Amino acid sequence: MEKLRRIYPRPRLEIHPEDAAPLSIEDGDPVYIETPEGRIKQWARVHEGIMKGVVHADAYWWYPEMPKSDPCLFGVWSPISMRSTPGDPAAFDYAGDNYFRALLCRVYKASEG
């Protein structure tokens, strides 16, 4: 929906200011979230409303403006947090949702270019 995309244009990673500062991450910066399963890019939302030592990455993000055909599928594999969680079918419930809601990860500022 066009109106919602204007309000919330990109996937966000929420991070506490005390965690962001040593990583030189500022509000709005592009960041990578990395696990052994993969890496995704989101944009930082630095605020005190999230617990120190914890980050929250948006999930289930897609881009309706991108091609719908395979392998793009509206960009569904690009920025979503499910890409960085274990992909073994045994790790999913009956509806295909991954049970993993808390994983160790590495967060760092994405370079422009």
N, C-alpha and C positions, 0 to 999 in steps of 0.2 A: 504494500500500500504506500503510495507516494507520500502521503501526509506523515505516516509513521517513520519512513526513511529520512524525512527532513528532520524529525525530532531525534532520531536515533540512527545516524547514518552508517556507523561501523561497529563491529564487535569490540567489546571493552573487556579489559582486565582490570579488576579492582584491586588496589594495593594501598596499604597504609603508608602515610608520609615517612615514618621512621624506617620502613623497609625500602621505600623508593629512593630516599636520599643517598645512601651509600652506592646505589647502582646508577646514580645520575639520571634517574627517571623522573620526568616532570609530567604533570597532567597534560594529556593529549599526545604524548610521545608514542610512536610505534614501538612495540616490544615483541620479543619472541618468548613463547612459553615452550619449554622443551622437556620431554620425558624420554626414556629409552625407546618408546614407541614412535616418536615423531616430534615435529616442531610445528607450531602454528603462530601466526602473526595476528596480534590484536592491538588496540590502542589503550593506553593507560588512563585510568580514572583514579587519581590519587586523592584519597579522602580518609578521614578518621573514622568513618562508619564501618570499617572492616577491621577485624582483629589483627594485631601485629603478628607476623609470622605466617599469615594465611593470605592467599590470593584467590580471587574468583574470576574464572574465565567464562565468557558467554559460550553457550552451546547452541546447537541447532540453527546456526546462521546460514543464510543463503542469499544469492544475488539474482533476483528475477530478471535483471537486465543482461545476464550472461547467457550463452547458448544452452538450450535445454537438452541437446543431444549428448550422448556418451562420448568422451569421458568427462566432459565438463559438468553436466547435470546442474546447471545454474550455479556453479562454483561451490557446490556443497562440500567438496573435500578440501577446500582451501583453508578457511579460517576457523572451523569449528573445533571445539575441545574434544569431541569424540575421536578425532584423528590422533590425538595424543594419549588415548587410553587403550588398554589391551584389546586386540582384535579377535581373540580366540572366541568362537561361537559359544563355548561353555561359560563365558563371562557375561552373557546377555540373558535377559529374562524372556518370557513368552512373547513380548511385544517388540523385541529387538533393542530394548534399552539396556545400556551398560550399567551395571551395579556400582561401578567405581565412581565415587563422588569425592574422594580424597586421595590424592596421589602426591608423592614427592615430585617436585619439578624445579627446573632452573629457569629463572626469569632474567632477561637482559634486554637492554635497549637495542632496537633494530637499527642498523646503519641505513642511511638513505642512499641507495644506489647499488 
